[in-house]
Amino acid sequence: MGKEDYRKAFKLGKKDYQTRMLQGEKPILEVLDDILPDRTSYSETPIGLVQIPIEQIVGTKTVARSSSFAGNFMPILREDTEFANKWSNLFDSQVEEGIRDPIKVYEYMYKFYVVEGNKRVSVMKYSGAVSILGNVIRIVPKRSEEKENKIYYEFLDFYRVAPINYIWFTREGCFAKLQEAVGKEPDEVWTDEELLKFSSIYTRFSAEYRAKGGDKLKISPGDAFLAFITLYGYDFIDEMTTSEMQELIAKSWEEFVLLGEESDIDLKMKPTQKKKSLLDILHLSASTPRKLKIAFIYEKTPGTSAWTYAHELGRLHLEQTFPEEVHTVSYENGTQENIDFLLEDAINSGCDLIFTTTPPFAQASVKAAIENPKIPILNCSLNTSHRYIRTYYSRMYEAKFLMGAIAGAMAENNKLMYIADYPIYGSIANINAFALGAKMINPRAKVYLEWTAKKEVDVDEKIRETGASCVSGRDMVIPEDASRFFGIYHIDEGRPRNFAMPLWHWGKFYEQLIWTIMDGTWKYDDETSMKKAINYWWGMSEGVIDVVLSKYIPIGVKRLAGLLKTTISTGGFDPFSGILYSQTGVVVDDPNRSLSPEEIMTMDWLAENVIGSIPDTEELKEQAEPVIKQQGVKKKEG
C-alpha cells in the first residue's frame, strides 16, 4: 500500500514542481536559513509541544532536505531510492498506528520550518491531516515599522491570552478586533473550552470559505472570518448549520472581495451626471408607475435630537418635492437591540429604499441588504467600507471653516471654544477647519476644545474657565428645546447672542439621490464603481451644506463669509490647502498641496491653535461606544 501511495504522492510533487517552474517560482521547499535576517536582528524562544497547522508548514530549516520535496511537500525522488522506501514504510506505519513522535520545527512569521520530521510532514500532508504535534522554537524579529512586523507583534500579544496559531491577518489591528468580536476583554485569557469552541467555528468557516474559492482572493481566511463574525455575531455563527453557513458565505462574498482591494471605497464628491435627452426628462415620471416607498430609521426623535431633526426635515423636503412620486415613513428611537426588527418591518411593509441615519446602524444595514439584495439601503456614515450598502455624509468641514472665520472676526479676546460630541471620522476635520478659518482672520485666535461625550465634563464650567468670547456649540436648535446655545454664539450677561449656524440640508441630498434612482444614474454608479464601496460625500457646491448668518453679524463680516462660501463652492479655495501645522509639527510643507479627501476624512491630528486633545475610548461615556466602534478615529502611533 505504501509504495502505491508513494507513486501518487510523487505525481503530485512533480505536478507542483512543474507548475512552480512555469510560474517562475522556486519549485522546492523554502529554506529558513535563506530568509532569516542577521543573527543580531532576532531572538529565539522555545514554546514547547504545539499542534502545528499542516498548511502553515512551508519548508525546512536548512537546505539539506529541501530538494527532496516539491514546494507542496510532496516527494520528487525516484521510487527506487532509499528515501522512497522510507517514505512508503512511514506511510504504512501512519495508517496502522498513526504518527506519534513529534517533529521539531522553527516558527517564523506565522510559518513553520522543519528541523526533524520532513517525511512525517510529507506523509501527513498527503493524508490530508489538519495538524501535527511538534516541538516549536519561535524566532522573533526585532520590532520595526514594517506592516508585517507590526501585525506579527499583534499576534504575539494575542497568543499570550489565546494560544492560537492557525489564524492570521493582512491588516493591522485585527487581532485586537478578534478578541473583542468573541466577547473578550483586551487582556482576558481564554479558557480551554473557549479555545475548543473557536477552533470548531473557525475550522467550519474556513472549510466552507475555501470550498467557495476563498484561496483565490487577496485576503487571508482570518480576514474573512473576522469580517463574518463582526457582521453576524460570534455566537450566532456558532449555532448555524453547515448549509446555513454555506448560504450566508455565498451571500456575503462581495464583502470578502472588497477586503482585498487596495482602494476599497469609491468616493463620490458630487452627484454623477448622466446625459438626459428632453424626451427622457418629459417621460421620467412615467417610468415610475407607482410611488417609491422610502423608510427613514432614526436613532432618536426629531424633537429631542438636532441630528434626527435635520434628517426629518430632509424627509419632509422629499414629500414636498415629489408629492406624486414618493411616499415616506419614519421609525424613531432605533437602538442596537431593535434595529434589526425596524429594518425587517420596513422591508416587510414594502419599502423600496431605506435610509438608516446614524453610523451605529451600518452593520445591521449590511445584514439586511445581504438578505434583501433588491432593496437599496443607505447608511449615514463616513469612510465606511461595505459593498452591499451605500453610505452618505456631508462635507461639513466647509461650513465649519466659514464659521471659524466668522468666530475669529467676532472674538473680542482671541479665545474661542469649540464643543464637539464624538471623535469620529469627519469630526476632527470640522474642528481643524474651524481653527484654520479662525486663524486666517485672526492669527492670534486660540480654539479651546471640549467633548460632550467625555465622562464627567461640565461644558458650561469649561466655557467660564477659558473665558471664551465666542463659542461653537451644537449645530442647530431642536423643537423641544428652546435653548439658544447653538451654532456660534457670544455670551452676553449669561444669555447667548447667536452669530451663525451651520445647516445640514439633507433634503437637498435626498432629492438629488432620488433623481438618480428615477433617471437610472443609481445603477450607473454601481457599474462604474466595480467592486468598491460607494460613499457619497457632498458639500456646499451640491447645496447640502450651508451657513445661516444672524442680524448681529457686521456687514463686512457677512461680505467676507459670502466671498469664502462662493470660492469654496466653486472650487476656488480649499480649507485644507497650503502649509499646515498640527500641535506637534508640520503636517504639510508644500504650499501648493491640498489634502486628499481620504486624508481629510481620517484626520487624527489637531491644528496648532487648538487647545485640547482627541480623547481615548476609555475617557468616553458608555453611550458613545456604538458610534466609536463603528466610526471612531484611529489615532496613529508615533
N, C-alpha and C positions, 0 to 999 in steps of 0.2 A: 504493500500500500504506500509506503514512504517513497519508493522510487517513482511511482506513477505521479504522486503529488509533487515530487521534485521537478518532474518534467513540466507539469502545469505551471509551477512557480517560475521555472526557468523561462518559459514562454512569456509570462507576464513581465519578467525582468527585461528580456530582450526587447519587447514591445515598448516598454517605458524608456529604455536606453535609446532606442532609435528615435522615439518621439522627441526626447530632450535634445538629441543631437541636431535634428532638423530645425528645432526652435532656437538653436544657438545657446542652449543651457548646458551646464555641467551634467553629464549623463550618469555619474556615480554619486555615492553618498557625500554629503557635506562633511568637512573636517573641521572640528572646533579649533584646533591649533592654527588653522589658516585664517581664522576670522577674529581671534582674540586680540584685544588691544595690547599695548605694552604692559608687562607684568606689574608695573607700578600703578596701573590705572584700574585695577580691580582687586577684590578680595574674595576669599573662598570661605563658605560657611556650610558645614555638614548639617543636613536636616533629617538624616536617618532614613528609615524604611517608609516608602511612599508608594501608593498606587499611581503609576505614571500613565497618562493618556497615550495610547499607542500612536494616535495620529500626530502627536507632537514630538515623537522620537524621529529625528530627521537625519542623523548622521553618527559618525564615530569621533572619539576624542583625538585619535592620531590617524595618520594616513595609512597605517599598516593594513587594515582590513577594508578600507573604503572601496577598493577596486574589485572586491568580490561580489558587490551588490550594485544593482541599479539604484537610481535615486529614490525608488519606492520601496527599497529594502528587499526586493526580490533577488534571488541569486542569478548570477550570469556566468558562473564557471561551468565547464562541461560536465556531463553526467558521469564520466569515467574518472573523475578526480576524487581524492580523499575527502575534499570539502563536501562534495555532493553526497558521499556516503554518510558522513557525519550528520548532514542536514536531514537526510532521509531517516536515519535512526532516531534523531531527536524528534522528528515529527511523529513517528510511531509511538515513542515514549510519551509525547504530549497527549496523544489520543487515548492511550491506556491509563496514564497516571496523572497527566497534567504537568505544567511547568511549576516546580516548587521552589527551585533555587532562585533567589532574587538576582537581578542583573545589577551592574554597577554603572552609574551614569553621572554626567555633569549636566546641570541645568544652566542655561544661559539665555536670558531674554525670552522666557516662556518655552524655549525649545530644549530638547534633551539630546545628549550625545553619548554614545555607549563607550564604556571602557572595557567592560567584560560582559559578554552575552549577546553578541551581534546575531548569531544564528538563532538564539531563542527569540529575539525580537522579530527576525525574519519569519520564523515559523508562526509566531502569534499573529503577525500582520496578515500572513497568508490565510490563517484560520479564521480571521475576522474578529479577533479579540478586541475588546474596548480598552483594556488596560493591562498592565503587567507590574508586578511588585519589583521595586528597585531601591537600591541604596543610593541616595542622591547627595551630591555636593553642589551647592548653589554658588555660581560665580556672580558676584555683584559688582557692576561697574561703578566708577565714581559718578557722582551727580554732575549733570551738565544741563545746558539749556535746550538740548535736542528733544523734540517731541516724544520720540520713542523712549528716551531715558526717563522723561517725566512720567509717562504712563507706567513704565516699569516700577518706578518708586511708589506710585499709587498702588500698584499691585502688591508690593511688599507690605505696605501699610494694611491693605485689605487681608493679606494672607495671615497676618498676626491674629486677627479676630476670626477669620474663616479660612482654614487651610484648604482652599480650593485652587487647583492648578490647571483646570481644563476650560476655563473661560478667559477670554482676553478681548480687548477693545482697541479700536483705531483712533479714538478721540480721548482727550484729557477729561478728567472729572467723572468718568463713567463708573469707576469702582465705588466712589462715594455715593453716586446716584443709585447703584445697585443695592448698597447697604440700606439706603432709605426706602427703595422700592419694595424690599422684602419685609419692611416694618421694623428695622433695627436702628438703634441709636448709632451715631458715628463710631464709637469705640466699643460697642457691645459685642461680646464674644458669642459665637454661635454654639448651640448645643449639638451633640451627635445626632439627635433626632432632626434638628433643623438642617443639618448638612445632608442627611439622607433624603429629606423632602426636596431640597434644592436639586440634588443630583437627579432625582426622579423626574422632576418637572423639566429641568434643562435638557436631559437626555431625550425625553419625548419631543420637546420642541425642536431641538437641533436635528433629530432624525427626520421629522416632517419638513423642516425648513430646507434641509439638503435634498430631500426627495423632490421638492418643488423646484430645485435648481439654485439654491442659495449660494453654493460654492462659486457660481459664475458672477455673483455680484461683487462690488468693490468694498464690501464691509465684512466684518467677521460675524460668525454666528452669535457671538456675545453682543455685538451691536444690535443685531436684530432682536435678540431675546430681551434686552433691556427696553427697547422701544415697545415691544409687545406687552410686557408686564406693566410698564408705565401707563400704557393706554388702557388696558383692560383690568389690571389688578392682579397681583401675585396669587392670592387665594382663589380668585375666580378662575384663573388659568389652571390651577391645581385640580379643580373639580370638573374640568372638561373631559369629555370622551375623546378618543383618538379622531373620530370622524368630525367632531365639532372643532377640534384644533386644526385639522386639515382645512376645513372650510374657512375658518377665520384667518388663517395664514394666507390663503389664496386671496381673500377679500382685502387683506391689508398689504398686499405685495408692493404696491406703488410707494407706500411709506418706507419700505426697506430699500427700494431702488433709490429713493430720494436721499437717504442717508449716505449713499456713496458718491453723490455729486459734489464736486468741489465748490460750485456756486449753486446752492440749493434753493435760492429764492429769486424769483423774477419780480423786481420792484417796479411797480407801475407808478411813476411820478405824476402822471396826468392821464385823463381818460383816453383810451385808444380811439383814434379817429379812423372811421371806415367810410369810404366814399359812398354816398347815397344819391340815387337819382331822384328827380322830382316825383316820379311815379312811386318810388319806394316810400317817400315821406307821406304822400297823399293816401296811400293804402296801408300805412303802418298799423293803424288801429284795427283794420280789417283782418290783419294776420293774427290778431289775438282774439279768438272767438269768444272767450269768456274772461271774466275778471281774474287777474292774478291775486291769489290769497297769500298775504305776507304776514309772517309772525315776527314779533319783536319780543325777546325774552330779556327782562331786566333783573338786575341783582337786588335793587331796592325799589322804591316807589318814586314817581315824579315829584311828589310833594315833599319828600324828605332827602332827596339826593340831587345835587346840581348836575351830576353826570347823567343820571337817569332822565332828569328833566330835559336836558339837551337832546337826548335821543328821542324822547317823547315828542318834542317839538318837531323833530325830523320826521317822525311817523305821521303827525298831523299835516305836515307840509306835503307828504306824499298823497294823502287823502284829498287834499285841496287841489294838487297839481294834476292828478289822474283820477278824477271822480268817476269816470266811466270804465277805466281800465284796471283799477287797483282797489282791493278791499284789505284792510289791515286788522290784525288782532294783537293784543299785548298780554304778556304774562309778567306779573310783578313778584317781588320777593323770592327770586331764584336763589338757591343755595347749592352747595356741593352735594347735599343729600337729596334734593328734589329735582336737580337739573335734568337728569335722565328721564324722569317722568314728564317734565314740562316739554321736552323735545319730542317725546313719544306722543304726547297729546296733540301737539301742533301738527305732527306728521299724520296722525290718525284722523284729524279733523279736516284734512285735505289741503294743507298749506303747500303752496308751490315754491316758496322761498322763505328762509328763516334767517334772522339776524340775532346772534347772541352777543350782547352788547358789553361784555366785560371779559378780560383775559382769563380769569379762572374757569370760564366755561369752555375753553378751547378743547380740552381733552374729551369732554362729553360730546362736543360738536363733531369731533373726528369720528368717534364711535358711531354716532347717529348717521353720519354721512357714509360711512363704510356699509352700514346695513341698508341704507336708502340712497343708492347712488344717483337716482334720478331727481332728487330734491336738493337744489343748491343750498348750502349752509355757509354763512359768513360769520366770522368772529371778529369783534373789535379788539385787536391787539396788534402789537408792533414786533417785527423781527421773529415771527412765528413760522416755523418750517413744517408744514403739513401739506400733503398732496391732495387729500380728499376734501379739504375745505379751503376757502379763500379768506384772507384776513384784510382788515382795513383800519386805517388810522389817519390822523390829520397832522400836518407839519405845524404844530402849534408853536414851535420854536420861532417861526417867522413873526407871529404876533407878539411873542414874549420879547423879541428884540425891540420892536416898536415900543412896547410898554416899558422896557428898561430905559430906552431913550427918553421917554416922557418922564419917568420917575427921576432920572438923572437931572433933567431940566428943572423939575419941581422940588427937588430935595433942598431943604434950607441949610442942612448941616452936613451934607455929603454922606449921611448914613441912611441906608435902605435896608428894609427887612423883606426877605422872601420866605413865604411859608409854603413848603412842599408837603405832599402827602406820602407817596411811596417811592422808594428808589428803584424805579422800573425803567425799562427801555423807553427812551423819549423824554423822561422827566429830567435827566441830567442835562440834555441838550436845551431844554426850556430854561433851566437855571442859568446855564452858561450864556445863552443868547441874551437873557435879561441883563446879566452882568456886563456883557460886551456892549450892549446898547447903552447902558448907563455910563460906562467908561468912555464911549465915543463922544457923548455930550458933556460929560463931567469927569475928567481924568482922575479926580480925587475921590470919586464915589466908591464906597465900600458896601458890599451886599452881605448882610448877616443872614445866614441860612438856618432855618429850623424846620423840623419834620413833625407833622401831627401824628404820624404812625409810630413815633418813638414812645417807649414806656415812660410814664410819669413826667410828661412835658407840659408845662403851663405856657402856652404860646403868648398869652396876654402879658404874663410876667416877663417873658423874654423881650417883648417889644419895649416894655418900660425900662428894662435893664440896658438895652442898647441905645435907647433914646432916638430910635429911627424916626426921621421926619416924614418918611414915605414908606408904605407897606404894600407888598403884593400878596394879597390873600387868596381865598378860593376864587375860582374863575367867574362864577355868576351867582345871582340870587336864586333862591328856590321858593316856590309858592307858600310853603308852610313856615317860612322863617322870614320875618320882616327885617332882619338884621341888614345893615348897610355895609357890613365888613366884608366886601368882596371887591375883586379887581384891584386897581391901585387906589389907595386912599391915604389921606393925611388925617391924623387925629387932632382935632381942634377942640380943646376943653372936654375931652372924653368922648366926643362924637366924631364919627368919620365923615370926611368930605371926599366923595368919590371923584377921581380924575378920569379913569378909563377902565374898560372892561374887555377882556378877550372874548371872542364869540366863536363857539363851535357850531357852525351852521351845517349840522348833519343832514338837514333837509336837502341841501344842495348836493351833497354826496349821494344820498339815496335816490334823488331824482335822476342824476346822471347815470347811476348804475342801472336803474330800471330802463332807461333808454337803451343801454347796451344789450339788455335782455330782449327787448322788443325789436331791436333792429338787427339782432344776430351777432353783434360785436362780442357778446359774452363768450360764445363758442370760439370765436376767432382768437380771443386772449388765450384760451386753453390750448389751441393748436399751435400758437407761436411760442408758448412757454415750454413746450415739450414736457420734460419730466421734472419741472421745477414747481415749487410752491408759488402761488400768486399772492402778492401783497400789494394792496392799493395804499399809496401814501401821498395824498393830495394836499395842496396848501392854498395860499392866497390867490394864486393865478387861476385856480379852479373854483374860487368863491366859497370854499368850505371853511375858511378861517378869516376872521376879520377882527378889528378893534373898534369899539364904540367909545367915542370921546364925550366927556361931560361939558357943561357950560362953564365949569371952573377952570378949564384949560385956556391959557392966553392964546391969542390969535397966532402969534409967532410959533408957538409950540405945535398948534394944530397944523399950520402950514408945513412944519418940519415933518410931523407924523405922516401927513399926506404924501409928501415927497418920498419918504422912506417906503411907504406902502406901495407906491407906484413903481419905484425902482426894483423892489423885491418881487412884485407881481410880474413884472416884465422880464425878469432875469438880469436886470442891470446891476444888481448888488446881491451879494451872498453874505449873510451874517457871519459865516464861518470861513471867511477868506482872509488871505494875508498871514502875517506873522501872528501866532497865537501862543500865549503863555498860560501855563497852569500854575497851581500853588507850588509845584515842585520844580518848575523849569520850563524850557521851550517845548512846545508840542509841535508846532510847525515853524520852520525857519525860512520858508520860501515865500516872499511877498506876493508871488504870482499864483500860489496854490490855494485851492479850496478843498475842504474836507469832502470826502465821498459820502453819499447817503448812508452807507454801511458804517462809516466812522462816526457819523452824527448819531445814528440810532444806538450804537453800542458804547457810547462815551462812558468812561469810568474815572474821569478826572474833573476837577473843578477849576474854573478860571481863577487867575491870580488875585483878583479883587473880591473873591468870595471868602467870607469868614465862616467856616463851618466844615463839615465833612459828610461823606456818604456813610450812613450807618450800616453796621453789620446786621445780619439776620437776628442775632441774639439780642440786639438793642430794641427790636421792634415788638409791637403788641401782637398778641396771638392772632387777632383777626386779620393781620397783614399776611399771614403765612400762605394762603392760597394764591394770592396775586404775586407774591415774591417767588413762590415755587415755579409759577408759570412764566413770569416776565421779569424777575429780579435781575438787576445789572450785575454782571460777573466782573468783580474787580481783579485786574491782573496783578500778579506779584512783581515786585521789583520796581 
